[in-house]
Amino acid sequence: MKITAVRTFLMQAGPSNSGKPPRQIIPVVDESQPRLPGSRNWLFVKVETDAGITGIGECSGWPRVIERAIEDLSSLLIGEDPTHIERIAQKLQVAMMGHGMLGTVGGGALTGIDIALWDIKGKALGTPVWNLLGGRVRDRVQIYTHANNKEFALSAKTRGFKAIKCSGGSGLQDPVRKVATMRELLGSDVDIAVDVHGPPWLTPIDAARLARALEPYDILWLEDPIAPDNLDGYKRIRDASTVPLAAGERVSGIFGERELIEKELVDIIQPDAGRAGGITQMKKIAAMAEAHHIAVAPHSGSLGPVAEYAALHLMASIPNALMLERMEDDWEGRRQTIVPHPEQADGFLTVPDAPGLGCDIVEAFIAGFPSQGNVSVPSKTLDDRDRIGGEGRLYVQTRLRRGKYFNAGDE
């Protein structure tokens, strides 16, 4: 079996903002095309073979740019045996070396191709991808959703979710107050995670103080509290608090995640299912994490449904899987992008049994949503300047109005 063609499918997707008003509306030149808020794009890949078997994958990390990367790499794939997945991954990584060390654009390109190759191999052998990864550890994978207000949190609990995450596009403006409210509302039988990622990011000293303030609420993890390139800062937070730390969505491959894992700077590693390097790299990352007693909770909040399927197969096959991020109702078009839609019940996704990934994209639907823009425009000021102050265009910022930010206070 040989690879004969590689095709890409880029689309503008609806917002992933947990019900908040979008920060940006992309202008549409052609009024016949749908107008979608936000700047989220989904990029899917199809790898075709002379045996008539086709595999699908998904890329994130800057989809509009990655589409050109896939185009550039496709000539290296033609004629290759798609079942030799590791060999192809090594070939492509060497081919990109001249552009510098692998970043999220290169990682995203590798990811889409890699997922598609696993899909082909599973179909060729008539078995699910999880079976190729060593077999199934679990029949279903726990998921969590985002909830930033009482109504959505209660709705999530009613729908069977046993974990939620409080998050914010430029960091939660009142994390301690929000978590205190959620804990009182949901009780102790629902886990609460907190994502305060920027920009602007917290300084390490502020992140340490926040972690200590969150200790009484027994949160599941504190995610991306500081800029992702400040690894030494994670040690300062860990030394100051007992709150579990989570990070890893913004880097690619085992080399990007290595220090977070080997230095045990986090308790939960979060490779992005669309830019970590594919199922091949995520399996290696999970093994590295297992050796350090670190759990795996892939990032997939902004991704499309193919990356979600890939993460589902991985999580089914590894012992240290914690849970999977899922924005099940962030945009009604998600369900129309893929067939079949993953089976969800009681806060879990059922592990599929069909050969390969067990899904396919709906090309006609995707074609109806051409890409309009793929860069977020920073807001002029933060959402709640009265509590925090400062400009939303800053990369790192010390928090102002600290009495409100670091305390639960009153509603």
C-alpha positions as CSV (number, residue, x, y, z in Angstrom):
1,M,0.0,0.0,0.0
2,K,1.3,3.4,-1.0
3,I,0.3,7.0,-0.3
4,T,-1.1,8.7,-3.4
5,A,-2.4,12.0,-2.3
6,V,-2.8,14.4,0.7
7,R,-5.7,16.8,0.9
8,T,-6.6,19.5,3.4
9,F,-9.9,20.9,4.5
10,L,-9.8,24.3,6.3
11,M,-12.9,25.8,7.8
12,Q,-14.0,28.7,10.0
13,A,-15.5,27.3,13.2
14,G,-17.9,28.9,15.6
15,P,-16.7,30.3,19.0
16,S,-15.3,28.3,21.9
17,N,-16.0,30.8,24.6
18,S,-18.3,29.2,27.1
19,G,-21.2,31.5,26.4
20,K,-19.3,34.8,26.7
21,P,-19.7,37.5,24.0
22,P,-17.0,37.1,21.3
23,R,-14.1,39.5,21.5
24,Q,-13.9,39.8,17.8
25,I,-16.1,39.5,14.7
26,I,-14.3,38.6,11.5
27,P,-15.4,40.8,8.6
28,V,-16.9,38.9,5.7
29,V,-16.3,40.2,2.2
30,D,-18.6,37.7,0.5
31,E,-22.0,38.2,2.2
32,S,-23.2,34.9,0.9
33,Q,-20.9,33.1,3.3
34,P,-21.8,32.6,7.0
35,R,-20.6,35.2,9.4
36,L,-19.0,33.5,12.5
37,P,-17.7,35.3,15.6
38,G,-14.1,34.6,16.8
39,S,-11.0,33.5,14.9
40,R,-11.1,29.7,15.4
41,N,-10.2,27.6,12.4
42,W,-10.3,23.8,12.1
43,L,-7.9,22.1,9.7
44,F,-8.5,18.5,8.6
45,V,-6.3,16.3,6.5
46,K,-7.1,13.3,4.3
47,V,-4.3,10.9,3.3
48,E,-5.3,8.7,0.3
49,T,-3.7,5.4,-0.8
50,D,-3.6,3.2,-3.8
51,A,-5.6,0.5,-1.8
52,G,-8.6,2.8,-1.7
53,I,-8.2,3.3,2.1
54,T,-8.3,6.9,3.3
55,G,-7.2,8.3,6.7
56,I,-8.3,11.5,8.4
57,G,-6.4,13.8,10.8
58,E,-6.6,17.2,12.4
59,C,-4.1,20.0,12.9
60,S,-4.0,22.9,15.4
61,G,-1.4,25.4,16.3
62,W,-2.2,28.0,13.6
63,P,-4.4,26.1,11.1
64,R,-4.2,28.6,8.2
65,V,-0.4,28.5,8.3
66,I,-0.3,24.8,8.9
67,E,-2.3,24.2,5.7
68,R,0.7,25.5,3.7
69,A,3.1,23.4,5.8
70,I,1.0,20.3,4.8
71,E,1.2,21.3,1.2
72,D,5.0,21.7,1.5
73,L,5.4,18.2,3.1
74,S,3.0,16.3,0.9
75,S,5.6,15.6,-1.8
76,L,7.6,13.7,0.9
77,L,4.6,11.4,1.6
78,I,3.7,10.3,-1.9
79,G,4.9,6.7,-2.5
80,E,5.5,6.0,1.2
81,D,3.9,3.0,2.9
82,P,1.4,4.6,5.3
83,T,1.7,1.8,7.9
84,H,5.3,2.7,8.7
85,I,4.2,5.5,10.9
86,E,7.3,6.1,13.0
87,R,9.5,6.1,9.9
88,I,7.4,8.8,8.3
89,A,7.3,10.9,11.4
90,Q,11.1,10.8,11.6
91,K,11.4,11.7,7.9
92,L,9.1,14.7,8.2
93,Q,10.8,16.0,11.4
94,V,14.2,15.9,9.7
95,A,12.8,17.6,6.7
96,M,11.6,20.5,8.9
97,M,14.8,20.9,10.9
98,G,16.2,23.5,8.6
99,H,13.5,25.9,9.8
100,G,14.5,25.6,13.4
101,M,13.4,23.5,16.3
102,L,9.9,22.0,16.0
103,G,7.2,24.5,17.1
104,T,3.5,24.3,17.2
105,V,3.1,24.9,13.4
106,G,5.4,22.0,12.6
107,G,3.9,20.0,15.4
108,G,0.4,20.7,14.0
109,A,1.4,19.5,10.6
110,L,2.9,16.3,12.0
111,T,-0.2,15.7,14.1
112,G,-2.7,15.8,11.3
113,I,-0.6,13.5,9.1
114,D,0.2,11.1,12.0
115,I,-3.5,10.8,13.0
116,A,-4.4,10.0,9.4
117,L,-1.8,7.3,9.2
118,W,-3.1,5.6,12.4
119,D,-6.6,5.8,10.9
120,I,-5.3,4.1,7.7
121,K,-3.5,1.4,9.6
122,G,-6.5,0.6,11.7
123,K,-8.8,0.3,8.7
124,A,-6.3,-1.8,6.8
125,L,-6.1,-4.3,9.7
126,G,-9.8,-4.0,10.6
127,T,-9.2,-2.9,14.2
128,P,-9.6,0.3,16.2
129,V,-6.6,2.5,16.8
130,W,-6.7,1.8,20.5
131,N,-6.1,-1.8,19.8
132,L,-2.9,-0.9,17.9
133,L,-1.7,1.1,20.9
134,G,-1.7,-1.9,23.2
135,G,-5.4,-2.6,23.7
136,R,-8.1,-1.0,25.8
137,V,-7.6,-0.1,29.5
138,R,-11.1,1.4,29.8
139,D,-14.3,1.2,27.8
140,R,-15.2,4.9,28.4
141,V,-13.3,8.1,29.1
142,Q,-14.3,10.7,31.6
143,I,-14.8,14.2,30.2
144,Y,-15.1,17.7,31.7
145,T,-16.6,20.9,30.3
146,H,-16.2,24.6,31.0
147,A,-18.6,26.5,33.3
148,N,-18.2,30.2,34.2
149,N,-21.6,30.9,35.7
150,K,-24.0,29.2,38.0
151,E,-26.6,28.3,35.4
152,F,-24.1,26.4,33.2
153,A,-22.5,24.7,36.1
154,L,-25.8,23.3,37.3
155,S,-26.7,22.3,33.8
156,A,-23.4,20.5,33.4
157,K,-24.0,18.6,36.7
158,T,-27.5,17.7,35.7
159,R,-26.2,16.3,32.4
160,G,-23.8,14.0,34.2
161,F,-20.5,15.9,34.2
162,K,-18.5,15.1,37.3
163,A,-15.9,17.8,36.6
164,I,-15.9,21.4,35.3
165,K,-13.3,24.0,34.6
166,C,-13.5,27.7,35.3
167,S,-11.6,29.6,32.6
168,G,-11.2,33.0,31.0
169,G,-10.0,34.2,27.6
170,S,-7.5,36.6,29.3
171,G,-7.4,34.9,32.7
172,L,-10.2,34.7,35.2
173,Q,-10.9,38.1,36.7
174,D,-11.9,36.8,40.1
175,P,-10.7,33.2,40.4
176,V,-11.0,32.7,44.2
177,R,-14.5,34.2,44.3
178,K,-15.6,32.1,41.4
179,V,-14.3,28.9,42.7
180,A,-15.8,29.6,46.2
181,T,-19.2,30.1,44.5
182,M,-18.9,27.0,42.4
183,R,-17.8,24.8,45.3
184,E,-20.8,25.9,47.4
185,L,-23.1,25.4,44.5
186,L,-21.8,22.0,43.3
187,G,-20.8,20.4,46.5
188,S,-17.9,18.0,46.9
189,D,-19.0,15.4,44.4
190,V,-18.0,17.6,41.3
191,D,-14.3,18.3,40.7
192,I,-13.4,21.9,39.8
193,A,-10.4,22.8,37.7
194,V,-9.1,26.4,37.3
195,D,-7.5,27.8,34.2
196,V,-6.2,31.4,34.7
197,H,-4.0,31.5,31.5
198,G,-3.4,34.9,30.0
199,P,-2.4,37.0,28.5
200,P,-1.6,38.8,30.6
201,W,0.0,35.9,32.6
202,L,0.5,36.0,36.3
203,T,3.9,36.6,37.7
204,P,5.2,33.5,39.7
205,I,4.8,35.3,43.0
206,D,1.2,36.1,42.2
207,A,0.5,32.6,40.9
208,A,1.9,31.2,44.2
209,R,-0.3,33.4,46.2
210,L,-3.3,32.4,44.1
211,A,-2.5,28.7,44.5
212,R,-2.4,29.1,48.3
213,A,-5.8,31.0,48.2
214,L,-7.3,28.1,46.3
215,E,-6.2,25.3,48.6
216,P,-9.3,25.3,50.8
217,Y,-11.5,24.5,47.8
218,D,-9.7,21.2,46.9
219,I,-9.5,22.0,43.2
220,L,-8.5,19.3,40.8
221,W,-5.8,21.5,39.2
222,L,-4.5,25.0,38.6
223,E,-3.8,25.3,34.9
224,D,-1.3,27.5,33.0
225,P,-0.9,30.0,35.9
226,I,2.2,31.6,34.4
227,A,3.7,32.1,30.9
228,P,4.5,28.7,29.4
229,D,8.2,29.6,28.8
230,N,8.8,30.3,32.5
231,L,9.6,26.8,33.7
232,D,11.5,27.9,36.8
233,G,8.4,29.8,37.9
234,Y,6.5,26.5,38.2
235,K,9.0,25.3,40.8
236,R,8.3,28.4,42.8
237,I,4.6,27.8,42.7
238,R,5.0,24.1,43.6
239,D,7.2,25.0,46.6
240,A,4.7,27.5,47.9
241,S,1.5,25.4,47.6
242,T,-0.1,22.0,47.6
243,V,-2.5,22.7,44.7
244,P,-1.9,20.4,41.7
245,L,-0.5,22.1,38.7
246,A,-1.3,21.4,35.0
247,A,0.3,22.7,31.8
248,G,1.6,21.6,28.4
249,E,-0.9,22.5,25.8
250,R,1.3,25.1,24.1
251,V,4.3,22.9,23.2
252,S,4.8,20.0,20.8
253,G,6.2,16.5,21.1
254,I,8.3,14.8,23.8
255,F,11.0,17.5,23.6
256,G,8.5,20.3,24.3
257,E,6.9,18.4,27.3
258,R,10.2,16.9,28.6
259,E,11.2,19.4,31.2
260,L,7.6,19.8,32.6
261,I,7.6,16.0,33.1
262,E,11.2,15.2,34.1
263,K,11.5,18.0,36.6
264,E,8.0,17.1,37.9
265,L,6.8,20.7,37.6
266,V,3.3,19.6,37.0
267,D,0.9,16.9,38.3
268,I,-1.2,16.8,35.1
269,I,0.3,17.1,31.6
270,Q,-1.9,18.5,28.9
271,P,-0.6,17.9,25.4
272,D,-2.8,19.5,22.7
273,A,-4.5,16.7,20.7
274,G,-4.0,18.7,17.5
275,R,-0.4,20.0,17.8
276,A,1.4,17.6,20.1
277,G,2.8,15.6,17.2
278,G,0.0,13.1,16.8
279,I,-1.0,9.8,18.4
280,T,2.7,8.7,18.1
281,Q,4.0,11.5,20.2
282,M,1.1,11.6,22.6
283,K,1.7,7.9,23.4
284,K,5.4,8.7,24.2
285,I,4.4,11.7,26.3
286,A,2.0,9.5,28.3
287,A,4.7,6.9,28.9
288,M,7.2,9.6,30.1
289,A,4.5,11.0,32.4
290,E,3.6,7.5,33.8
291,A,7.2,7.1,34.9
292,H,6.8,10.2,37.0
293,H,3.3,9.4,38.3
294,I,1.9,12.3,36.3
295,A,-1.6,12.1,34.8
296,V,-2.6,12.9,31.3
297,A,-5.5,15.3,30.4
298,P,-5.2,16.3,26.8
299,H,-6.2,19.8,25.8
300,S,-8.9,19.9,23.1
301,G,-11.1,22.8,24.0
302,S,-10.6,24.8,20.8
303,L,-10.2,21.8,18.5
304,G,-12.5,20.0,16.1
305,P,-14.0,16.5,16.4
306,V,-11.2,14.5,14.7
307,A,-8.6,15.5,17.2
308,E,-11.1,14.6,19.9
309,Y,-11.5,11.1,18.4
310,A,-7.7,10.7,18.3
311,A,-7.4,11.7,22.0
312,L,-10.2,9.3,22.8
313,H,-8.3,6.3,21.4
314,L,-5.1,7.4,23.2
315,M,-7.0,7.8,26.6
316,A,-8.6,4.4,26.2
317,S,-5.1,2.7,25.9
318,I,-3.0,4.4,28.6
319,P,-3.1,3.7,32.4
320,N,-2.5,7.3,33.5
321,A,-5.4,8.9,31.7
322,L,-7.3,11.4,33.9
323,M,-10.0,13.0,31.7
324,L,-10.5,14.7,28.4
325,E,-11.6,18.3,27.8
326,R,-14.8,18.5,25.8
327,M,-16.8,21.5,24.5
328,E,-19.8,19.5,23.4
329,D,-22.2,22.4,22.8
330,D,-19.9,25.3,22.0
331,W,-21.1,25.5,18.4
332,E,-24.0,23.6,16.7
333,G,-21.8,23.0,13.6
334,R,-19.6,20.6,15.5
335,R,-22.1,17.8,15.2
336,Q,-22.4,18.4,11.5
337,T,-18.7,18.4,10.8
338,I,-18.2,14.7,11.5
339,V,-20.1,11.3,11.4
340,P,-20.7,9.6,13.6
341,H,-20.7,12.0,16.6
342,P,-19.0,10.5,19.7
343,E,-21.4,8.7,22.1
344,Q,-21.7,10.6,25.4
345,A,-23.5,9.6,28.6
346,D,-23.1,10.5,32.3
347,G,-20.0,12.6,31.8
348,F,-18.1,10.0,29.7
349,L,-17.4,9.3,26.1
350,T,-17.8,5.7,24.9
351,V,-14.6,4.3,23.3
352,P,-15.5,3.4,19.6
353,D,-15.1,-0.1,18.2
354,A,-15.0,0.7,14.5
355,P,-11.7,0.2,12.6
356,G,-9.3,3.1,12.6
357,L,-10.6,6.2,14.3
358,G,-14.2,5.2,13.5
359,C,-15.3,8.5,12.0
360,D,-15.2,10.7,8.9
361,I,-15.5,14.4,8.1
362,V,-18.5,15.8,6.1
363,E,-16.7,17.6,3.3
364,A,-19.7,19.4,1.9
365,F,-20.5,20.9,5.3
366,I,-16.9,22.0,5.8
367,A,-16.8,23.7,2.4
368,G,-19.7,25.9,3.5
369,F,-17.5,27.6,6.1
370,P,-14.4,29.0,4.4
371,S,-11.7,30.4,6.6
372,Q,-12.1,34.2,7.2
373,G,-9.4,34.8,9.8
374,N,-7.2,33.0,12.2
375,V,-5.6,35.5,14.5
376,S,-7.1,36.7,17.8
377,V,-7.1,40.5,18.3
378,P,-6.2,41.3,21.9
379,S,-8.8,43.4,23.7
380,K,-7.9,46.9,24.5
381,T,-8.4,46.4,28.3
382,L,-9.2,43.4,30.4
383,D,-12.8,42.5,30.9
384,D,-13.0,43.8,34.4
385,R,-10.6,46.7,34.6
386,D,-12.1,47.9,37.9
387,R,-10.9,44.8,39.7
388,I,-7.6,44.2,38.0
389,G,-6.6,47.2,35.9
390,G,-4.0,47.1,33.1
391,E,-4.0,46.5,29.4
392,G,-5.1,43.2,27.7
393,R,-2.2,43.6,25.3
394,L,0.4,42.9,28.0
395,Y,2.1,39.5,28.1
396,V,2.8,39.3,31.8
397,Q,1.3,41.6,34.5
398,T,1.4,41.9,38.3
399,R,-2.2,41.9,39.5
400,L,-3.7,45.1,40.8
401,R,-6.6,45.5,43.3
402,R,-5.1,42.5,45.0
403,G,-7.5,42.5,47.9
404,K,-10.3,41.4,45.5
405,Y,-8.3,39.2,43.2
406,F,-6.7,36.9,45.9
407,N,-9.7,36.6,48.2
408,A,-13.2,35.0,47.9
409,G,-14.9,38.1,49.3
410,D,-18.6,38.7,48.7
411,E,-20.7,38.3,45.5
